[in-house]
């Protein structure tokens, strides 16, 4: 990020033109990282973290990943950088799976165990079925643990397919919470439902972005470098704009969570002050 440039045209001209050396991804990254910190403050300050520990851990881990990627990209060789980022990505998949379980348990607390097992198995089967037929899978010969590059490829595959599985599960969970949550512990404007809506919105945007990228990879055949940059360029190209839009959706979800988790749930009120709860002493 460079300094702000200020230029004035002519000695007697009042209008000034500001030129900011900030790209759209840098602006989105800064706002996202700041929103994550604010959300963590809300979760801890408003005592929501004890109710949603894995959701809190997921936000903290994602903030750490963003910070590490921003600080180390361009300052380290690619291979050592991937040795740092890929384990964080795989750990993020595990935490996000626990977030899905946590939200589901909060939303449908009190449900019979048999109903839990049947519905959980059904949701998992649907997600795994879609995952198996969605997107390319590498050949078995390309996967190996005997070399560092092979291990990194395995970790990258686990992160990519893990993110897809989490997104497919989250979309189904969000739909179930919206449709049936009011009959259990996820009524409208409850924290659980607001978290589920935000998670499912982010998941839908991620799935749509990935499917669009797959379609472009299959159908787009640029013949010149200019056409390639216009379609696949990360700066100004169609792919870059898609990724920025996906990141904006996540930023909007962060703002959504900050607003709703700051507010108390309907039907709840902060505990009265000590001087209000003490009985009045009357002189006999």
Secondary structure as a PSIPRED ss2 file (coil, helix, strand):
# PSIPRED VFORMAT (PSIPRED V4.0)

   1 X C   1.000  0.000  0.000
   2 X C   1.000  0.000  0.000
   3 X C   1.000  0.000  0.000
   4 X C   1.000  0.000  0.000
   5 X E   0.000  0.000  1.000
   6 X E   0.000  0.000  1.000
   7 X E   0.000  0.000  1.000
   8 X E   0.000  0.000  1.000
   9 X C   1.000  0.000  0.000
  10 X C   1.000  0.000  0.000
  11 X C   1.000  0.000  0.000
  12 X C   1.000  0.000  0.000
  13 X C   1.000  0.000  0.000
  14 X C   1.000  0.000  0.000
  15 X C   1.000  0.000  0.000
  16 X E   0.000  0.000  1.000
  17 X E   0.000  0.000  1.000
  18 X E   0.000  0.000  1.000
  19 X E   0.000  0.000  1.000
  20 X C   1.000  0.000  0.000
  21 X C   1.000  0.000  0.000
  22 X C   1.000  0.000  0.000
  23 X C   1.000  0.000  0.000
  24 X H   0.000  1.000  0.000
  25 X H   0.000  1.000  0.000
  26 X H   0.000  1.000  0.000
  27 X H   0.000  1.000  0.000
  28 X H   0.000  1.000  0.000
  29 X H   0.000  1.000  0.000
  30 X H   0.000  1.000  0.000
  31 X H   0.000  1.000  0.000
  32 X H   0.000  1.000  0.000
  33 X H   0.000  1.000  0.000
  34 X H   0.000  1.000  0.000
  35 X H   0.000  1.000  0.000
  36 X H   0.000  1.000  0.000
  37 X H   0.000  1.000  0.000
  38 X H   0.000  1.000  0.000
  39 X H   0.000  1.000  0.000
  40 X H   0.000  1.000  0.000
  41 X H   0.000  1.000  0.000
  42 X H   0.000  1.000  0.000
  43 X H   0.000  1.000  0.000
  44 X H   0.000  1.000  0.000
  45 X H   0.000  1.000  0.000
  46 X C   1.000  0.000  0.000
  47 X C   1.000  0.000  0.000
  48 X C   1.000  0.000  0.000
  49 X C   1.000  0.000  0.000
  50 X C   1.000  0.000  0.000
  51 X C   1.000  0.000  0.000
  52 X C   1.000  0.000  0.000
  53 X H   0.000  1.000  0.000
  54 X H   0.000  1.000  0.000
  55 X H   0.000  1.000  0.000
  56 X H   0.000  1.000  0.000
  57 X H   0.000  1.000  0.000
  58 X H   0.000  1.000  0.000
  59 X H   0.000  1.000  0.000
  60 X H   0.000  1.000  0.000
  61 X H   0.000  1.000  0.000
  62 X H   0.000  1.000  0.000
  63 X H   0.000  1.000  0.000
  64 X H   0.000  1.000  0.000
  65 X H   0.000  1.000  0.000
  66 X H   0.000  1.000  0.000
  67 X H   0.000  1.000  0.000
  68 X H   0.000  1.000  0.000
  69 X H   0.000  1.000  0.000
  70 X H   0.000  1.000  0.000
  71 X H   0.000  1.000  0.000
  72 X H   0.000  1.000  0.000
  73 X C   1.000  0.000  0.000
  74 X C   1.000  0.000  0.000
  75 X C   1.000  0.000  0.000
  76 X C   1.000  0.000  0.000
  77 X C   1.000  0.000  0.000
  78 X H   0.000  1.000  0.000
  79 X H   0.000  1.000  0.000
  80 X H   0.000  1.000  0.000
  81 X H   0.000  1.000  0.000
  82 X H   0.000  1.000  0.000
  83 X H   0.000  1.000  0.000
  84 X H   0.000  1.000  0.000
  85 X H   0.000  1.000  0.000
  86 X H   0.000  1.000  0.000
  87 X H   0.000  1.000  0.000
  88 X H   0.000  1.000  0.000
  89 X H   0.000  1.000  0.000
  90 X H   0.000  1.000  0.000
  91 X H   0.000  1.000  0.000
  92 X H   0.000  1.000  0.000
  93 X H   0.000  1.000  0.000
  94 X H   0.000  1.000  0.000
  95 X H   0.000  1.000  0.000
  96 X H   0.000  1.000  0.000
  97 X H   0.000  1.000  0.000
  98 X H   0.000  1.000  0.000
  99 X H   0.000  1.000  0.000
 100 X H   0.000  1.000  0.000
 101 X H   0.000  1.000  0.000
 102 X H   0.000  1.000  0.000
 103 X H   0.000  1.000  0.000
 104 X H   0.000  1.000  0.000
 105 X H   0.000  1.000  0.000
 106 X H   0.000  1.000  0.000
 107 X H   0.000  1.000  0.000
 108 X C   1.000  0.000  0.000
 109 X C   1.000  0.000  0.000
 110 X C   1.000  0.000  0.000
 111 X C   1.000  0.000  0.000
 112 X C   1.000  0.000  0.000
 113 X H   0.000  1.000  0.000
 114 X H   0.000  1.000  0.000
 115 X H   0.000  1.000  0.000
 116 X H   0.000  1.000  0.000
 117 X H   0.000  1.000  0.000
 118 X H   0.000  1.000  0.000
 119 X H   0.000  1.000  0.000
 120 X H   0.000  1.000  0.000
 121 X H   0.000  1.000  0.000
 122 X H   0.000  1.000  0.000
 123 X H   0.000  1.000  0.000
 124 X H   0.000  1.000  0.000
 125 X H   0.000  1.000  0.000
 126 X H   0.000  1.000  0.000
 127 X H   0.000  1.000  0.000
 128 X H   0.000  1.000  0.000
 129 X H   0.000  1.000  0.000
 130 X H   0.000  1.000  0.000
 131 X H   0.000  1.000  0.000
 132 X H   0.000  1.000  0.000
 133 X H   0.000  1.000  0.000
 134 X C   1.000  0.000  0.000
 135 X C   1.000  0.000  0.000
 136 X C   1.000  0.000  0.000
 137 X C   1.000  0.000  0.000
 138 X C   1.000  0.000  0.000
 139 X C   1.000  0.000  0.000
 140 X H   0.000  1.000  0.000
 141 X H   0.000  1.000  0.000
 142 X H   0.000  1.000  0.000
 143 X C   1.000  0.000  0.000
 144 X C   1.000  0.000  0.000
 145 X C   1.000  0.000  0.000
 146 X C   1.000  0.000  0.000
 147 X C   1.000  0.000  0.000
 148 X H   0.000  1.000  0.000
 149 X H   0.000  1.000  0.000
 150 X H   0.000  1.000  0.000
 151 X H   0.000  1.000  0.000
 152 X H   0.000  1.000  0.000
 153 X H   0.000  1.000  0.000
 154 X H   0.000  1.000  0.000
 155 X H   0.000  1.000  0.000
 156 X H   0.000  1.000  0.000
 157 X H   0.000  1.000  0.000
 158 X H   0.000  1.000  0.000
 159 X H   0.000  1.000  0.000
 160 X H   0.000  1.000  0.000
 161 X H   0.000  1.000  0.000
 162 X H   0.000  1.000  0.000
 163 X H   0.000  1.000  0.000
 164 X H   0.000  1.000  0.000
 165 X H   0.000  1.000  0.000
 166 X H   0.000  1.000  0.000
 167 X H   0.000  1.000  0.000
 168 X H   0.000  1.000  0.000
 169 X H   0.000  1.000  0.000
 170 X H   0.000  1.000  0.000
 171 X H   0.000  1.000  0.000
 172 X H   0.000  1.000  0.000
 173 X H   0.000  1.000  0.000
 174 X H   0.000  1.000  0.000
 175 X H   0.000  1.000  0.000
 176 X H   0.000  1.000  0.000
 177 X H   0.000  1.000  0.000
 178 X H   0.000  1.000  0.000
 179 X H   0.000  1.000  0.000
 180 X H   0.000  1.000  0.000
 181 X H   0.000  1.000  0.000
 182 X H   0.000  1.000  0.000
 183 X H   0.000  1.000  0.000
 184 X C   1.000  0.000  0.000
 185 X C   1.000  0.000  0.000
 186 X C   1.000  0.000  0.000
 187 X C   1.000  0.000  0.000
 188 X C   1.000  0.000  0.000
 189 X C   1.000  0.000  0.000
 190 X C   1.000  0.000  0.000
 191 X H   0.000  1.000  0.000
 192 X H   0.000  1.000  0.000
 193 X H   0.000  1.000  0.000
 194 X H   0.000  1.000  0.000
 195 X H   0.000  1.000  0.000
 196 X H   0.000  1.000  0.000
 197 X H   0.000  1.000  0.000
 198 X H   0.000  1.000  0.000
 199 X H   0.000  1.000  0.000
 200 X H   0.000  1.000  0.000
 201 X H   0.000  1.000  0.000
 202 X H   0.000  1.000  0.000
 203 X H   0.000  1.000  0.000
 204 X H   0.000  1.000  0.000
 205 X H   0.000  1.000  0.000
 206 X H   0.000  1.000  0.000
 207 X H   0.000  1.000  0.000
 208 X H   0.000  1.000  0.000
 209 X H   0.000  1.000  0.000
 210 X H   0.000  1.000  0.000
 211 X H   0.000  1.000  0.000
 212 X H   0.000  1.000  0.000
 213 X H   0.000  1.000  0.000
 214 X H   0.000  1.000  0.000
 215 X H   0.000  1.000  0.000
 216 X H   0.000  1.000  0.000
 217 X H   0.000  1.000  0.000
 218 X H   0.000  1.000  0.000
 219 X H   0.000  1.000  0.000
 220 X C   1.000  0.000  0.000
 221 X C   1.000  0.000  0.000
 222 X C   1.000  0.000  0.000
 223 X C   1.000  0.000  0.000
 224 X C   1.000  0.000  0.000
 225 X H   0.000  1.000  0.000
 226 X H   0.000  1.000  0.000
 227 X H   0.000  1.000  0.000
 228 X H   0.000  1.000  0.000
 229 X H   0.000  1.000  0.000
 230 X H   0.000  1.000  0.000
 231 X H   0.000  1.000  0.000
 232 X H   0.000  1.000  0.000
 233 X C   1.000  0.000  0.000
 234 X C   1.000  0.000  0.000
 235 X C   1.000  0.000  0.000
 236 X C   1.000  0.000  0.000
 237 X C   1.000  0.000  0.000
 238 X H   0.000  1.000  0.000
 239 X H   0.000  1.000  0.000
 240 X H   0.000  1.000  0.000
 241 X H   0.000  1.000  0.000
 242 X H   0.000  1.000  0.000
 243 X H   0.000  1.000  0.000
 244 X H   0.000  1.000  0.000
 245 X H   0.000  1.000  0.000
 246 X H   0.000  1.000  0.000
 247 X H   0.000  1.000  0.000
 248 X H   0.000  1.000  0.000
 249 X H   0.000  1.000  0.000
 250 X H   0.000  1.000  0.000
 251 X H   0.000  1.000  0.000
 252 X H   0.000  1.000  0.000
 253 X H   0.000  1.000  0.000
 254 X H   0.000  1.000  0.000
 255 X H   0.000  1.000  0.000
 256 X H   0.000  1.000  0.000
 257 X H   0.000  1.000  0.000
 258 X H   0.000  1.000  0.000
 259 X H   0.000  1.000  0.000
 260 X H   0.000  1.000  0.000
 261 X H   0.000  1.000  0.000
 262 X H   0.000  1.000  0.000
 263 X C   1.000  0.000  0.000
 264 X C   1.000  0.000  0.000
 265 X C   1.000  0.000  0.000
 266 X C   1.000  0.000  0.000
 267 X C   1.000  0.000  0.000
 268 X C   1.000  0.000  0.000
 269 X C   1.000  0.000  0.000
 270 X C   1.000  0.000  0.000
 271 X C   1.000  0.000  0.000
 272 X C   1.000  0.000  0.000
 273 X C   1.000  0.000  0.000
 274 X H   0.000  1.000  0.000
 275 X H   0.000  1.000  0.000
 276 X H   0.000  1.000  0.000
 277 X H   0.000  1.000  0.000
 278 X C   1.000  0.000  0.000
 279 X C   1.000  0.000  0.000
 280 X C   1.000  0.000  0.000
 281 X C   1.000  0.000  0.000
 282 X C   1.000  0.000  0.000
 283 X C   1.000  0.000  0.000
 284 X C   1.000  0.000  0.000
